Amino acid sequence: MSPAEIRKLEAYLKNTFKGVDLAVRGLPRKTDSAEVYINDEFVGLIAKDTDEGELSYHLTMTILDIDLE
């Protein structure tokens, strides 16, 4: 993803999850995805999707059962 896309996504997520130390980091060899970190811990992946001329982004976050305890 471009640096501009990453900045926009990070701003959107920071606004949505107010007060969270959140960062979106691009991947060096990928142009369609970026990683999401909270407090410097990896929490998910954002994937860019273009379908029939419409652009969207998908956030996938895995939550382990041990994290719920």
N, CA, C and O atoms as a Maestro MAE file, in Angstrom:
{
 s_m_m2io_version
 :::
 2.0.0
}

f_m_ct {
 s_m_title
 :::
 protein
 m_atom[276] {
  # First column is atom index #
  i_m_mmod_type
  r_m_x_coord
  r_m_y_coord
  r_m_z_coord
  i_m_residue_number
  s_m_chain_name
  s_m_pdb_residue_name
  s_m_pdb_atom_name
  i_m_atomic_number
  :::
  1 25 0.840 -1.186 0.000 1 A "MET " " N  " 7
  2 3 0.000 0.000 0.000 1 A "MET " " CA " 6
  3 2 0.877 1.239 0.000 1 A "MET " " C  " 6
  4 15 2.011 1.235 0.478 1 A "MET " " O  " 8
  5 25 0.323 2.267 -0.539 2 A "SER " " N  " 7
  6 3 1.089 3.511 -0.603 2 A "SER " " CA " 6
  7 2 1.141 4.153 0.788 2 A "SER " " C  " 6
  8 15 0.276 3.898 1.626 2 A "SER " " O  " 8
  9 25 2.154 4.980 1.027 3 A "PRO " " N  " 7
  10 3 2.223 5.689 2.307 3 A "PRO " " CA " 6
  11 2 0.971 6.536 2.579 3 A "PRO " " C  " 6
  12 15 0.549 6.661 3.729 3 A "PRO " " O  " 8
  13 25 0.384 7.111 1.541 4 A "ALA " " N  " 7
  14 3 -0.835 7.916 1.729 4 A "ALA " " CA " 6
  15 2 -1.998 7.043 2.193 4 A "ALA " " C  " 6
  16 15 -2.758 7.438 3.077 4 A "ALA " " O  " 8
  17 25 -2.138 5.860 1.599 5 A "GLU " " N  " 7
  18 3 -3.201 4.936 2.026 5 A "GLU " " CA " 6
  19 2 -3.002 4.519 3.476 5 A "GLU " " C  " 6
  20 15 -3.956 4.470 4.253 5 A "GLU " " O  " 8
  21 25 -1.771 4.222 3.829 6 A "ILE " " N  " 7
  22 3 -1.465 3.796 5.200 6 A "ILE " " CA " 6
  23 2 -1.805 4.909 6.188 6 A "ILE " " C  " 6
  24 15 -2.383 4.644 7.242 6 A "ILE " " O  " 8
  25 25 -1.453 6.142 5.859 7 A "ARG " " N  " 7
  26 3 -1.778 7.279 6.739 7 A "ARG " " CA " 6
  27 2 -3.286 7.433 6.916 7 A "ARG " " C  " 6
  28 15 -3.762 7.665 8.027 7 A "ARG " " O  " 8
  29 25 -4.035 7.304 5.822 8 A "LYS " " N  " 7
  30 3 -5.498 7.440 5.895 8 A "LYS " " CA " 6
  31 2 -6.109 6.313 6.726 8 A "LYS " " C  " 6
  32 15 -6.990 6.555 7.550 8 A "LYS " " O  " 8
  33 25 -5.645 5.088 6.512 9 A "LEU " " N  " 7
  34 3 -6.168 3.954 7.280 9 A "LEU " " CA " 6
  35 2 -5.835 4.097 8.762 9 A "LEU " " C  " 6
  36 15 -6.681 3.837 9.618 9 A "LEU " " O  " 8
  37 25 -4.615 4.506 9.061 10 A "GLU " " N  " 7
  38 3 -4.212 4.683 10.457 10 A "GLU " " CA " 6
  39 2 -5.050 5.772 11.124 10 A "GLU " " C  " 6
  40 15 -5.498 5.601 12.258 10 A "GLU " " O  " 8
  41 25 -5.264 6.882 10.435 11 A "ALA " " N  " 7
  42 3 -6.091 7.965 10.982 11 A "ALA " " CA " 6
  43 2 -7.518 7.484 11.227 11 A "ALA " " C  " 6
  44 15 -8.116 7.797 12.257 11 A "ALA " " O  " 8
  45 25 -8.059 6.725 10.284 12 A "TYR " " N  " 7
  46 3 -9.419 6.201 10.439 12 A "TYR " " CA " 6
  47 2 -9.509 5.276 11.652 12 A "TYR " " C  " 6
  48 15 -10.429 5.399 12.461 12 A "TYR " " O  " 8
  49 25 -8.558 4.353 11.777 13 A "LEU " " N  " 7
  50 3 -8.591 3.404 12.897 13 A "LEU " " CA " 6
  51 2 -8.369 4.109 14.234 13 A "LEU " " C  " 6
  52 15 -9.016 3.767 15.224 13 A "LEU " " O  " 8
  53 25 -7.464 5.087 14.275 14 A "LYS " " N  " 7
  54 3 -7.241 5.835 15.515 14 A "LYS " " CA " 6
  55 2 -8.490 6.607 15.920 14 A "LYS " " C  " 6
  56 15 -8.794 6.721 17.108 14 A "LYS " " O  " 8
  57 25 -9.210 7.134 14.946 15 A "ASN " " N  " 7
  58 3 -10.451 7.837 15.240 15 A "ASN " " CA " 6
  59 2 -11.537 6.862 15.705 15 A "ASN " " C  " 6
  60 15 -12.326 7.184 16.594 15 A "ASN " " O  " 8
  61 25 -11.574 5.686 15.111 16 A "THR " " N  " 7
  62 3 -12.578 4.687 15.473 16 A "THR " " CA " 6
  63 2 -12.309 4.094 16.847 16 A "THR " " C  " 6
  64 15 -13.228 3.937 17.650 16 A "THR " " O  " 8
  65 25 -11.046 3.764 17.118 17 A "PHE " " N  " 7
  66 3 -10.650 3.167 18.404 17 A "PHE " " CA " 6
  67 2 -9.934 4.220 19.236 17 A "PHE " " C  " 6
  68 15 -8.734 4.115 19.489 17 A "PHE " " O  " 8
  69 25 -10.666 5.215 19.650 18 A "LYS " " N  " 7
  70 3 -10.107 6.366 20.354 18 A "LYS " " CA " 6
  71 2 -9.277 5.950 21.575 18 A "LYS " " C  " 6
  72 15 -9.671 5.070 22.340 18 A "LYS " " O  " 8
  73 25 -8.123 6.601 21.740 19 A "GLY " " N  " 7
  74 3 -7.283 6.373 22.896 19 A "GLY " " CA " 6
  75 2 -6.382 5.147 22.807 19 A "GLY " " C  " 6
  76 15 -5.677 4.835 23.767 19 A "GLY " " O  " 8
  77 25 -6.389 4.450 21.684 20 A "VAL " " N  " 7
  78 3 -5.576 3.249 21.523 20 A "VAL " " CA " 6
  79 2 -4.263 3.622 20.828 20 A "VAL " " C  " 6
  80 15 -4.268 4.356 19.839 20 A "VAL " " O  " 8
  81 25 -3.151 3.119 21.343 21 A "ASP " " N  " 7
  82 3 -1.842 3.314 20.716 21 A "ASP " " CA " 6
  83 2 -1.750 2.369 19.524 21 A "ASP " " C  " 6
  84 15 -1.312 1.226 19.654 21 A "ASP " " O  " 8
  85 25 -2.167 2.858 18.368 22 A "LEU " " N  " 7
  86 3 -2.335 2.031 17.175 22 A "LEU " " CA " 6
  87 2 -1.410 2.506 16.064 22 A "LEU " " C  " 6
  88 15 -1.187 3.704 15.896 22 A "LEU " " O  " 8
  89 25 -0.869 1.544 15.303 23 A "ALA " " N  " 7
  90 3 -0.024 1.878 14.156 23 A "ALA " " CA " 6
  91 2 -0.337 0.935 13.007 23 A "ALA " " C  " 6
  92 15 -0.575 -0.255 13.212 23 A "ALA " " O  " 8
  93 25 -0.333 1.478 11.797 24 A "VAL " " N  " 7
  94 3 -0.483 0.667 10.587 24 A "VAL " " CA " 6
  95 2 0.864 0.723 9.874 24 A "VAL " " C  " 6
  96 15 1.394 1.799 9.598 24 A "VAL " " O  " 8
  97 25 1.404 -0.456 9.582 25 A "ARG " " N  " 7
  98 3 2.731 -0.548 8.970 25 A "ARG " " CA " 6
  99 2 2.650 -1.304 7.655 25 A "ARG " " C  " 6
  100 15 2.093 -2.400 7.579 25 A "ARG " " O  " 8
  101 25 3.213 -0.701 6.633 26 A "GLY " " N  " 7
  102 3 3.255 -1.344 5.328 26 A "GLY " " CA " 6
  103 2 4.195 -2.535 5.322 26 A "GLY " " C  " 6
  104 15 5.095 -2.638 6.156 26 A "GLY " " O  " 8
  105 25 3.978 -3.419 4.385 27 A "LEU " " N  " 7
  106 3 4.837 -4.585 4.216 27 A "LEU " " CA " 6
  107 2 5.754 -4.337 3.030 27 A "LEU " " C  " 6
  108 15 5.287 -3.907 1.975 27 A "LEU " " O  " 8
  109 25 7.052 -4.598 3.177 28 A "PRO " " N  " 7
  110 3 8.009 -4.234 2.132 28 A "PRO " " CA " 6
  111 2 7.748 -4.864 0.765 28 A "PRO " " C  " 6
  112 15 7.975 -4.216 -0.257 28 A "PRO " " O  " 8
  113 25 7.286 -6.088 0.722 29 A "ARG " " N  " 7
  114 3 7.113 -6.759 -0.574 29 A "ARG " " CA " 6
  115 2 5.657 -6.935 -0.974 29 A "ARG " " C  " 6
  116 15 5.358 -7.650 -1.930 29 A "ARG " " O  " 8
  117 25 4.754 -6.294 -0.254 30 A "LYS " " N  " 7
  118 3 3.324 -6.410 -0.552 30 A "LYS " " CA " 6
  119 2 2.762 -5.038 -0.890 30 A "LYS " " C  " 6
  120 15 3.074 -4.051 -0.224 30 A "LYS " " O  " 8
  121 25 1.933 -4.978 -1.926 31 A "THR " " N  " 7
  122 3 1.315 -3.704 -2.305 31 A "THR " " CA " 6
  123 2 -0.172 -3.689 -1.992 31 A "THR " " C  " 6
  124 15 -0.848 -2.689 -2.231 31 A "THR " " O  " 8
  125 25 -0.692 -4.801 -1.453 32 A "ASP " " N  " 7
  126 3 -2.132 -4.890 -1.213 32 A "ASP " " CA " 6
  127 2 -2.485 -5.162 0.240 32 A "ASP " " C  " 6
  128 15 -3.635 -5.484 0.539 32 A "ASP " " O  " 8
  129 25 -1.517 -5.041 1.160 33 A "SER " " N  " 7
  130 3 -1.827 -5.296 2.562 33 A "SER " " CA " 6
  131 2 -0.872 -4.549 3.477 33 A "SER " " C  " 6
  132 15 0.201 -4.107 3.066 33 A "SER " " O  " 8
  133 25 -1.297 -4.418 4.744 34 A "ALA " " N  " 7
  134 3 -0.499 -3.758 5.777 34 A "ALA " " CA " 6
  135 2 -0.840 -4.412 7.119 34 A "ALA " " C  " 6
  136 15 -1.894 -5.029 7.274 34 A "ALA " " O  " 8
  137 25 0.067 -4.266 8.076 35 A "GLU " " N  " 7
  138 3 -0.146 -4.851 9.394 35 A "GLU " " CA " 6
  139 2 -0.636 -3.793 10.372 35 A "GLU " " C  " 6
  140 15 -0.293 -2.616 10.256 35 A "GLU " " O  " 8
  141 25 -1.443 -4.225 11.338 36 A "VAL " " N  " 7
  142 3 -1.961 -3.342 12.378 36 A "VAL " " CA " 6
  143 2 -1.345 -3.760 13.707 36 A "VAL " " C  " 6
  144 15 -1.330 -4.939 14.061 36 A "VAL " " O  " 8
  145 25 -0.842 -2.775 14.427 37 A "TYR " " N  " 7
  146 3 -0.222 -3.012 15.730 37 A "TYR " " CA " 6
  147 2 -0.925 -2.162 16.784 37 A "TYR " " C  " 6
  148 15 -1.284 -1.012 16.535 37 A "TYR " " O  " 8
  149 25 -1.114 -2.743 17.957 38 A "ILE " " N  " 7
  150 3 -1.605 -2.000 19.118 38 A "ILE " " CA " 6
  151 2 -0.561 -2.187 20.208 38 A "ILE " " C  " 6
  152 15 -0.211 -3.313 20.560 38 A "ILE " " O  " 8
  153 25 -0.065 -1.068 20.740 39 A "ASN " " N  " 7
  154 3 1.005 -1.106 21.734 39 A "ASN " " CA " 6
  155 2 2.188 -1.933 21.238 39 A "ASN " " C  " 6
  156 15 2.751 -2.728 21.990 39 A "ASN " " O  " 8
  157 25 2.562 -1.749 19.982 40 A "ASP " " N  " 7
  158 3 3.676 -2.458 19.333 40 A "ASP " " CA " 6
  159 2 3.499 -3.968 19.259 40 A "ASP " " C  " 6
  160 15 4.476 -4.687 19.050 40 A "ASP " " O  " 8
  161 25 2.281 -4.465 19.426 41 A "GLU " " N  " 7
  162 3 2.003 -5.894 19.285 41 A "GLU " " CA " 6
  163 2 1.116 -6.105 18.054 41 A "GLU " " C  " 6
  164 15 0.085 -5.451 17.899 41 A "GLU " " O  " 8
  165 25 1.529 -7.019 17.194 42 A "PHE " " N  " 7
  166 3 0.761 -7.314 15.989 42 A "PHE " " CA " 6
  167 2 -0.622 -7.832 16.369 42 A "PHE " " C  " 6
  168 15 -0.745 -8.758 17.171 42 A "PHE " " O  " 8
  169 25 -1.669 -7.229 15.786 43 A "VAL " " N  " 7
  170 3 -3.038 -7.664 16.085 43 A "VAL " " CA " 6
  171 2 -3.850 -8.016 14.848 43 A "VAL " " C  " 6
  172 15 -4.890 -8.664 14.963 43 A "VAL " " O  " 8
  173 25 -3.399 -7.602 13.666 44 A "GLY " " N  " 7
  174 3 -4.206 -7.911 12.489 44 A "GLY " " CA " 6
  175 2 -3.579 -7.464 11.190 44 A "GLY " " C  " 6
  176 15 -2.493 -6.886 11.148 44 A "GLY " " O  " 8
  177 25 -4.310 -7.759 10.134 45 A "LEU " " N  " 7
  178 3 -3.861 -7.457 8.784 45 A "LEU " " CA " 6
  179 2 -4.972 -6.734 8.035 45 A "LEU " " C  " 6
  180 15 -6.135 -7.129 8.102 45 A "LEU " " O  " 8
  181 25 -4.611 -5.683 7.330 46 A "ILE " " N  " 7
  182 3 -5.551 -4.972 6.463 46 A "ILE " " CA " 6
  183 2 -5.228 -5.365 5.027 46 A "ILE " " C  " 6
  184 15 -4.085 -5.250 4.585 46 A "ILE " " O  " 8
  185 25 -6.235 -5.825 4.307 47 A "ALA " " N  " 7
  186 3 -6.064 -6.197 2.900 47 A "ALA " " CA " 6
  187 2 -6.880 -5.249 2.032 47 A "ALA " " C  " 6
  188 15 -8.015 -4.903 2.359 47 A "ALA " " O  " 8
  189 25 -6.291 -4.841 0.936 48 A "LYS " " N  " 7
  190 3 -6.946 -3.945 -0.028 48 A "LYS " " CA " 6
  191 2 -7.654 -4.811 -1.071 48 A "LYS " " C  " 6
  192 15 -7.097 -5.788 -1.570 48 A "LYS " " O  " 8
  193 25 -8.896 -4.430 -1.388 49 A "ASP " " N  " 7
  194 3 -9.686 -5.217 -2.334 49 A "ASP " " CA " 6
  195 2 -10.343 -4.283 -3.341 49 A "ASP " " C  " 6
  196 15 -11.042 -3.343 -2.963 49 A "ASP " " O  " 8
  197 25 -10.118 -4.541 -4.611 50 A "THR " " N  " 7
  198 3 -10.780 -3.793 -5.668 50 A "THR " " CA " 6
  199 2 -11.678 -4.760 -6.428 50 A "THR " " C  " 6
  200 15 -11.204 -5.711 -7.049 50 A "THR " " O  " 8
  201 25 -12.976 -4.504 -6.369 51 A "ASP " " N  " 7
  202 3 -13.950 -5.385 -7.023 51 A "ASP " " CA " 6
  203 2 -14.928 -4.531 -7.819 51 A "ASP " " C  " 6
  204 15 -15.595 -3.658 -7.264 51 A "ASP " " O  " 8
  205 25 -15.008 -4.783 -9.101 52 A "GLU " " N  " 7
  206 3 -15.899 -4.052 -10.005 52 A "GLU " " CA " 6
  207 2 -15.721 -2.543 -9.879 52 A "GLU " " C  " 6
  208 15 -16.692 -1.786 -9.893 52 A "GLU " " O  " 8
  209 25 -14.455 -2.116 -9.756 53 A "GLY " " N  " 7
  210 3 -14.152 -0.695 -9.706 53 A "GLY " " CA " 6
  211 2 -14.315 -0.053 -8.342 53 A "GLY " " C  " 6
  212 15 -14.039 1.137 -8.192 53 A "GLY " " O  " 8
  213 25 -14.758 -0.808 -7.338 54 A "GLU " " N  " 7
  214 3 -14.921 -0.260 -5.990 54 A "GLU " " CA " 6
  215 2 -13.773 -0.725 -5.110 54 A "GLU " " C  " 6
  216 15 -13.408 -1.901 -5.115 54 A "GLU " " O  " 8
  217 25 -13.213 0.201 -4.362 55 A "LEU " " N  " 7
  218 3 -12.083 -0.088 -3.481 55 A "LEU " " CA " 6
  219 2 -12.583 -0.227 -2.050 55 A "LEU " " C  " 6
  220 15 -13.352 0.604 -1.567 55 A "LEU " " O  " 8
  221 25 -12.140 -1.283 -1.376 56 A "SER " " N  " 7
  222 3 -12.464 -1.456 0.036 56 A "SER " " CA " 6
  223 2 -11.258 -2.054 0.742 56 A "SER " " C  " 6
  224 15 -10.336 -2.562 0.103 56 A "SER " " O  " 8
  225 25 -11.275 -1.989 2.056 57 A "TYR " " N  " 7
  226 3 -10.206 -2.535 2.883 57 A "TYR " " CA " 6
  227 2 -10.833 -3.474 3.898 57 A "TYR " " C  " 6
  228 15 -11.883 -3.175 4.467 57 A "TYR " " O  " 8
  229 25 -10.185 -4.613 4.122 58 A "HIS " " N  " 7
  230 3 -10.684 -5.611 5.067 58 A "HIS " " CA " 6
  231 2 -9.681 -5.764 6.198 58 A "HIS " " C  " 6
  232 15 -8.496 -6.006 5.963 58 A "HIS " " O  " 8
  233 25 -10.163 -5.623 7.423 59 A "LEU " " N  " 7
  234 3 -9.319 -5.813 8.599 59 A "LEU " " CA " 6
  235 2 -9.607 -7.191 9.173 59 A "LEU " " C  " 6
  236 15 -10.743 -7.490 9.540 59 A "LEU " " O  " 8
  237 25 -8.579 -8.033 9.252 60 A "THR " " N  " 7
  238 3 -8.697 -9.364 9.842 60 A "THR " " CA " 6
  239 2 -7.897 -9.374 11.129 60 A "THR " " C  " 6
  240 15 -6.703 -9.076 11.144 60 A "THR " " O  " 8
  241 25 -8.580 -9.723 12.210 61 A "MET " " N  " 7
  242 3 -7.938 -9.753 13.522 61 A "MET " " CA " 6
  243 2 -8.211 -11.107 14.152 61 A "MET " " C  " 6
  244 15 -9.365 -11.514 14.279 61 A "MET " " O  " 8
  245 25 -7.158 -11.805 14.547 62 A "THR " " N  " 7
  246 3 -7.294 -13.095 15.191 62 A "THR " " CA " 6
  247 2 -7.203 -12.902 16.697 62 A "THR " " C  " 6
  248 15 -6.312 -12.210 17.189 62 A "THR " " O  " 8
  249 25 -8.129 -13.518 17.426 63 A "ILE " " N  " 7
  250 3 -8.130 -13.457 18.886 63 A "ILE " " CA " 6
  251 2 -7.984 -14.884 19.403 63 A "ILE " " C  " 6
  252 15 -8.841 -15.734 19.163 63 A "ILE " " O  " 8
  253 25 -6.902 -15.131 20.107 64 A "LEU " " N  " 7
  254 3 -6.676 -16.460 20.663 64 A "LEU " " CA " 6
  255 2 -7.500 -16.657 21.931 64 A "LEU " " C  " 6
  256 15 -7.753 -15.704 22.668 64 A "LEU " " O  " 8
  257 25 -7.910 -17.876 22.177 65 A "ASP " " N  " 7
  258 3 -8.726 -18.148 23.365 65 A "ASP " " CA " 6
  259 2 -7.969 -17.813 24.654 65 A "ASP " " C  " 6
  260 15 -8.581 -17.412 25.645 65 A "ASP " " O  " 8
  261 25 -6.652 -17.975 24.645 66 A "ILE " " N  " 7
  262 3 -5.879 -17.667 25.868 66 A "ILE " " CA " 6
  263 2 -5.866 -16.169 26.160 66 A "ILE " " C  " 6
  264 15 -5.652 -15.758 27.301 66 A "ILE " " O  " 8
  265 25 -6.096 -15.353 25.128 67 A "ASP " " N  " 7
  266 3 -6.151 -13.919 25.333 67 A "ASP " " CA " 6
  267 2 -7.454 -13.477 26.005 67 A "ASP " " C  " 6
  268 15 -7.539 -12.361 26.517 67 A "ASP " " O  " 8
  269 25 -8.448 -14.334 26.004 68 A "LEU " " N  " 7
  270 3 -9.736 -13.992 26.595 68 A "LEU " " CA " 6
  271 2 -9.792 -14.259 28.096 68 A "LEU " " C  " 6
  272 15 -10.741 -13.857 28.770 68 A "LEU " " O  " 8
  273 25 -8.792 -14.923 28.603 69 A "GLU " " N  " 7
  274 3 -8.785 -15.269 30.051 69 A "GLU " " CA " 6
  275 2 -8.286 -14.124 30.886 69 A "GLU " " C  " 6
  276 15 -8.214 -14.237 32.109 69 A "GLU " " O  " 8
  :::
 }
 m_bond[275] {
  # First column is bond index #
  i_m_from
  i_m_to
  i_m_order
  :::
  1 1 2 1
  2 2 3 1
  3 3 4 2
  4 3 5 1
  5 5 6 1
  6 6 7 1
  7 7 8 2
  8 7 9 1
  9 9 10 1
  10 10 11 1
  11 11 12 2
  12 11 13 1
  13 13 14 1
  14 14 15 1
  15 15 16 2
  16 15 17 1
  17 17 18 1
  18 18 19 1
  19 19 20 2
  20 19 21 1
  21 21 22 1
  22 22 23 1
  23 23 24 2
  24 23 25 1
  25 25 26 1
  26 26 27 1
  27 27 28 2
  28 27 29 1
  29 29 30 1
  30 30 31 1
  31 31 32 2
  32 31 33 1
  33 33 34 1
  34 34 35 1
  35 35 36 2
  36 35 37 1
  37 37 38 1
  38 38 39 1
  39 39 40 2
  40 39 41 1
  41 41 42 1
  42 42 43 1
  43 43 44 2
  44 43 45 1
  45 45 46 1
  46 46 47 1
  47 47 48 2
  48 47 49 1
  49 49 50 1
  50 50 51 1
  51 51 52 2
  52 51 53 1
  53 53 54 1
  54 54 55 1
  55 55 56 2
  56 55 57 1
  57 57 58 1
  58 58 59 1
  59 59 60 2
  60 59 61 1
  61 61 62 1
  62 62 63 1
  63 63 64 2
  64 63 65 1
  65 65 66 1
  66 66 67 1
  67 67 68 2
  68 67 69 1
  69 69 70 1
  70 70 71 1
  71 71 72 2
  72 71 73 1
  73 73 74 1
  74 74 75 1
  75 75 76 2
  76 75 77 1
  77 77 78 1
  78 78 79 1
  79 79 80 2
  80 79 81 1
  81 81 82 1
  82 82 83 1
  83 83 84 2
  84 83 85 1
  85 85 86 1
  86 86 87 1
  87 87 88 2
  88 87 89 1
  89 89 90 1
  90 90 91 1
  91 91 92 2
  92 91 93 1
  93 93 94 1
  94 94 95 1
  95 95 96 2
  96 95 97 1
  97 97 98 1
  98 98 99 1
  99 99 100 2
  100 99 101 1
  101 101 102 1
  102 102 103 1
  103 103 104 2
  104 103 105 1
  105 105 106 1
  106 106 107 1
  107 107 108 2
  108 107 109 1
  109 109 110 1
  110 110 111 1
  111 111 112 2
  112 111 113 1
  113 113 114 1
  114 114 115 1
  115 115 116 2
  116 115 117 1
  117 117 118 1
  118 118 119 1
  119 119 120 2
  120 119 121 1
  121 121 122 1
  122 122 123 1
  123 123 124 2
  124 123 125 1
  125 125 126 1
  126 126 127 1
  127 127 128 2
  128 127 129 1
  129 129 130 1
  130 130 131 1
  131 131 132 2
  132 131 133 1
  133 133 134 1
  134 134 135 1
  135 135 136 2
  136 135 137 1
  137 137 138 1
  138 138 139 1
  139 139 140 2
  140 139 141 1
  141 141 142 1
  142 142 143 1
  143 143 144 2
  144 143 145 1
  145 145 146 1
  146 146 147 1
  147 147 148 2
  148 147 149 1
  149 149 150 1
  150 150 151 1
  151 151 152 2
  152 151 153 1
  153 153 154 1
  154 154 155 1
  155 155 156 2
  156 155 157 1
  157 157 158 1
  158 158 159 1
  159 159 160 2
  160 159 161 1
  161 161 162 1
  162 162 163 1
  163 163 164 2
  164 163 165 1
  165 165 166 1
  166 166 167 1
  167 167 168 2
  168 167 169 1
  169 169 170 1
  170 170 171 1
  171 171 172 2
  172 171 173 1
  173 173 174 1
  174 174 175 1
  175 175 176 2
  176 175 177 1
  177 177 178 1
  178 178 179 1
  179 179 180 2
  180 179 181 1
  181 181 182 1
  182 182 183 1
  183 183 184 2
  184 183 185 1
  185 185 186 1
  186 186 187 1
  187 187 188 2
  188 187 189 1
  189 189 190 1
  190 190 191 1
  191 191 192 2
  192 191 193 1
  193 193 194 1
  194 194 195 1
  195 195 196 2
  196 195 197 1
  197 197 198 1
  198 198 199 1
  199 199 200 2
  200 199 201 1
  201 201 202 1
  202 202 203 1
  203 203 204 2
  204 203 205 1
  205 205 206 1
  206 206 207 1
  207 207 208 2
  208 207 209 1
  209 209 210 1
  210 210 211 1
  211 211 212 2
  212 211 213 1
  213 213 214 1
  214 214 215 1
  215 215 216 2
  216 215 217 1
  217 217 218 1
  218 218 219 1
  219 219 220 2
  220 219 221 1
  221 221 222 1
  222 222 223 1
  223 223 224 2
  224 223 225 1
  225 225 226 1
  226 226 227 1
  227 227 228 2
  228 227 229 1
  229 229 230 1
  230 230 231 1
  231 231 232 2
  232 231 233 1
  233 233 234 1
  234 234 235 1
  235 235 236 2
  236 235 237 1
  237 237 238 1
  238 238 239 1
  239 239 240 2
  240 239 241 1
  241 241 242 1
  242 242 243 1
  243 243 244 2
  244 243 245 1
  245 245 246 1
  246 246 247 1
  247 247 248 2
  248 247 249 1
  249 249 250 1
  250 250 251 1
  251 251 252 2
  252 251 253 1
  253 253 254 1
  254 254 255 1
  255 255 256 2
  256 255 257 1
  257 257 258 1
  258 258 259 1
  259 259 260 2
  260 259 261 1
  261 261 262 1
  262 262 263 1
  263 263 264 2
  264 263 265 1
  265 265 266 1
  266 266 267 1
  267 267 268 2
  268 267 269 1
  269 269 270 1
  270 270 271 1
  271 271 272 2
  272 271 273 1
  273 273 274 1
  274 274 275 1
  275 275 276 2
  :::
 }
}
